[in-house]
Amino acid sequence: MQATRARIIEAAIALYTELGISGTTMREVALRADVAPGTLRNHFPSRDDLDRVMVERLTAEAPLPELSIFEGADSIKERLERHIRVTGGDRYRATHAARIAAC
């Protein structure tokens, strides 16, 4: 079950980078992860749930700044932008996150 969840997250990250957040549908994520749409919904009942876990995954791979930088950030895009601005991140992860945030 964890392998399926991981495939879904990887698929979402790849599609968000390629197509942008608003350009990616849950159906496309399911297809890329090679899971049925119902399986995707079992792991992530809503788009917000998937987005939240995807952001957690990306930020877990990079050092986190003080949590206070996220105060007042209402959107995932805003949180990613602040994280990148403060940490700079390594070049690959920062570029990856910035491309997602720009969508």
Backbone bond lengths (Angstrom), bond angles and torsions (degrees), N, CA, C in turn:
res aa  C-N    CA-C-N  psi(-1)  N-CA   C-N-CA  omega(-1)  CA-C   N-CA-C  phi
1 M - - - 1.447 - - 1.532 110.83 -
2 Q 1.330 117.77 -37.04 1.467 120.50 178.54 1.525 110.81 -67.43
3 A 1.339 116.68 -33.41 1.460 119.91 179.05 1.533 110.57 -65.69
4 T 1.320 116.10 -38.88 1.467 120.31 177.87 1.514 110.20 -65.14
5 R 1.316 116.42 -45.55 1.467 121.47 179.05 1.531 110.48 -59.68
6 A 1.323 116.25 -43.50 1.462 120.66 179.37 1.525 111.36 -63.59
7 R 1.335 117.62 -40.16 1.467 121.22 177.50 1.524 111.06 -62.19
8 I 1.316 115.83 -40.04 1.467 120.23 179.60 1.531 109.91 -64.16
9 I 1.311 116.99 -45.42 1.470 121.04 -179.94 1.529 110.38 -63.03
10 E 1.318 117.29 -45.20 1.470 120.74 178.33 1.526 110.73 -60.85
11 A 1.320 116.49 -41.88 1.466 120.37 178.75 1.525 110.72 -62.48
12 A 1.330 116.58 -42.96 1.468 120.32 179.37 1.520 111.06 -62.95
13 I 1.310 117.17 -44.70 1.465 120.48 179.44 1.527 110.14 -60.47
14 A 1.314 116.87 -46.17 1.471 120.45 -179.35 1.528 111.28 -63.08
15 L 1.324 116.85 -45.47 1.466 119.86 -178.74 1.524 112.07 -69.08
16 Y 1.325 117.58 -38.86 1.463 119.70 178.33 1.520 109.51 -62.23
17 T 1.332 116.83 -36.97 1.460 120.64 178.80 1.521 110.59 -69.19
18 E 1.324 116.49 -42.27 1.465 120.80 -177.29 1.526 113.28 -75.47
19 L 1.343 116.28 -44.71 1.464 120.47 -170.76 1.521 114.19 -110.83
20 G 1.315 116.76 -11.67 1.460 121.21 -174.60 1.517 110.54 88.67
21 I 1.302 115.97 160.41 1.456 121.10 -178.09 1.519 110.17 -62.92
22 S 1.329 116.61 -51.07 1.461 119.27 -176.69 1.525 112.48 -71.99
23 G 1.325 117.94 -18.84 1.448 121.60 179.61 1.517 114.39 -88.07
24 T 1.328 116.50 -1.76 1.461 121.46 -177.02 1.524 110.25 -108.44
25 T 1.311 116.21 129.83 1.461 120.48 177.34 1.529 109.77 -101.66
26 M 1.322 114.89 160.26 1.458 120.10 176.58 1.528 109.57 -62.33
27 R 1.303 117.13 -36.07 1.470 120.69 178.56 1.528 111.01 -61.66
28 E 1.342 116.75 -41.71 1.465 120.44 177.95 1.527 111.20 -64.22
29 V 1.329 116.27 -38.47 1.466 119.76 177.51 1.526 109.63 -62.78
30 A 1.323 116.83 -44.74 1.463 120.91 179.29 1.528 110.70 -60.51
31 L 1.337 116.67 -45.29 1.465 120.02 179.05 1.520 111.66 -61.51
32 R 1.324 117.06 -46.05 1.472 120.76 -179.24 1.522 111.19 -64.25
33 A 1.330 116.84 -36.18 1.474 120.80 -179.85 1.526 112.10 -81.98
34 D 1.325 116.38 -5.61 1.462 122.78 -178.84 1.531 111.50 59.61
35 V 1.341 114.54 47.91 1.470 121.02 175.61 1.526 108.50 -130.92
36 A 1.303 115.66 157.56 1.466 120.66 175.96 1.528 109.09 -70.57
37 P 1.330 117.74 149.77 1.468 119.75 177.38 1.534 112.84 -54.35
38 G 1.316 117.36 -36.08 1.466 120.63 177.63 1.515 112.61 -65.27
39 T 1.321 116.41 -35.57 1.472 120.55 176.96 1.523 109.84 -65.71
40 L 1.327 116.03 -42.60 1.464 120.07 177.06 1.530 109.86 -58.69
41 R 1.326 116.97 -45.93 1.476 121.25 -179.40 1.531 111.80 -66.60
42 N 1.329 117.81 -29.82 1.469 119.60 175.73 1.523 111.18 -65.05
43 H 1.320 115.95 -38.20 1.469 120.48 179.77 1.528 111.81 -81.20
44 F 1.327 116.03 -37.12 1.464 121.83 -176.16 1.530 108.19 -136.84
45 P 1.332 117.25 91.95 1.470 121.05 -176.25 1.529 114.36 -58.94
46 S 1.324 117.18 -26.01 1.462 119.51 179.74 1.523 110.20 -137.46
47 R 1.300 114.93 164.12 1.464 121.37 176.69 1.532 110.15 -61.03
48 D 1.328 116.59 -40.04 1.466 120.37 178.55 1.522 111.60 -60.18
49 D 1.331 116.90 -38.15 1.469 120.08 178.16 1.524 110.89 -62.53
50 L 1.318 116.63 -44.33 1.459 120.48 178.46 1.523 110.34 -65.14
51 D 1.313 117.73 -45.40 1.465 121.22 179.72 1.518 111.50 -59.56
52 R 1.317 116.55 -43.53 1.467 120.83 -178.69 1.532 111.11 -61.44
53 V 1.327 116.30 -45.90 1.466 120.48 -178.86 1.527 110.47 -68.02
54 M 1.324 117.24 -37.65 1.452 120.47 178.24 1.527 111.03 -62.44
55 V 1.319 117.06 -43.77 1.465 120.79 177.93 1.529 110.36 -65.32
56 E 1.322 117.14 -41.66 1.465 120.39 177.30 1.523 110.27 -59.11
57 R 1.301 116.74 -41.43 1.467 121.23 179.79 1.517 110.96 -63.11
58 L 1.332 116.86 -47.53 1.465 120.25 -179.77 1.520 111.78 -63.61
59 T 1.309 117.09 -41.37 1.464 119.49 -178.60 1.522 111.76 -74.65
60 A 1.331 118.24 -25.27 1.459 120.88 177.79 1.522 111.12 -67.42
61 E 1.302 116.10 -25.47 1.459 120.92 -178.98 1.528 112.61 -82.83
62 A 1.299 117.08 -8.83 1.461 121.22 -178.12 1.525 108.71 -126.07
63 P 1.305 117.51 153.60 1.458 119.24 177.21 1.530 110.72 -62.30
64 L 1.306 115.40 138.22 1.464 119.70 -178.80 1.522 111.37 -93.38
65 P 1.308 116.22 139.58 1.461 120.46 175.01 1.527 109.49 -80.11
66 E 1.293 116.27 -178.59 1.463 120.54 174.26 1.520 108.89 -57.99
67 L 1.309 116.64 138.08 1.461 120.75 -177.83 1.523 112.74 -63.15
68 S 1.308 117.29 -20.07 1.465 120.15 -178.20 1.529 112.35 -61.61
69 I 1.331 118.44 -22.98 1.472 119.18 -179.76 1.521 111.47 -66.55
70 F 1.329 117.67 -19.12 1.457 121.25 -178.41 1.526 113.02 -91.00
71 E 1.326 117.38 -4.85 1.462 119.99 179.90 1.526 110.22 -60.11
72 G 1.309 115.01 128.53 1.451 120.82 179.10 1.524 114.66 83.70
73 A 1.325 117.53 -4.17 1.463 120.84 177.69 1.523 107.75 -82.91
74 D 1.316 115.74 110.35 1.460 120.43 -174.34 1.523 114.28 -91.11
75 S 1.306 117.45 -18.14 1.464 119.31 -176.53 1.524 110.62 -119.21
76 I 1.312 113.89 160.33 1.459 119.85 176.17 1.526 109.47 -62.24
77 K 1.317 116.43 -41.35 1.467 120.80 179.72 1.526 110.57 -57.39
78 E 1.324 116.06 -46.25 1.463 120.62 -179.60 1.530 111.29 -62.99
79 R 1.334 117.07 -41.66 1.467 120.49 179.15 1.519 111.35 -64.48
80 L 1.340 116.93 -42.61 1.458 119.75 178.34 1.524 111.47 -63.74
81 E 1.326 116.60 -43.70 1.468 120.09 179.69 1.521 110.86 -60.22
82 R 1.329 116.86 -44.10 1.468 119.92 179.76 1.521 110.83 -65.32
83 H 1.321 116.61 -41.72 1.460 120.14 -179.84 1.520 110.74 -61.34
84 I 1.324 116.66 -45.98 1.459 120.66 -179.29 1.525 110.77 -64.73
85 R 1.324 116.71 -42.38 1.462 120.99 -178.86 1.524 111.31 -61.73
86 V 1.332 116.71 -40.77 1.468 120.53 -175.93 1.523 112.44 -80.10
87 T 1.323 117.86 -44.47 1.462 120.00 -173.47 1.517 113.25 -93.29
88 G 1.313 117.22 -27.70 1.454 119.25 -173.92 1.512 111.01 74.81
89 G 1.332 117.15 -33.63 1.468 122.40 179.64 1.510 111.38 55.64
90 D 1.304 117.02 171.75 1.456 117.17 173.21 1.525 107.32 -73.63
91 R 1.286 116.39 159.97 1.464 121.28 -170.92 1.528 112.64 -56.30
92 Y 1.327 119.02 -45.32 1.467 121.32 -177.90 1.514 111.09 -64.69
93 R 1.316 117.37 -52.21 1.460 120.17 -176.30 1.521 111.19 -67.07
94 A 1.309 117.15 -39.61 1.467 119.91 179.37 1.532 110.12 -63.80
95 T 1.320 117.09 -43.28 1.460 120.80 179.06 1.523 110.33 -63.98
96 H 1.328 115.78 -44.36 1.462 122.25 179.66 1.533 110.42 -59.21
97 A 1.306 116.94 -50.69 1.463 121.81 -179.67 1.527 111.42 -65.11
98 A 1.321 117.02 -39.16 1.472 120.41 -179.81 1.515 110.84 -64.73
99 R 1.308 117.46 -38.87 1.461 120.04 178.75 1.517 111.17 -65.00
100 I 1.329 116.49 -36.90 1.450 120.15 177.62 1.522 109.68 -69.33
101 A 1.317 117.14 -44.89 1.464 121.64 -177.23 1.525 111.68 -64.26
102 A 1.315 117.07 -30.04 1.462 120.88 -177.50 1.518 113.20 -71.22
103 C 1.309 115.98 -12.81 1.475 119.59 -176.58 1.500 112.96 -81.89
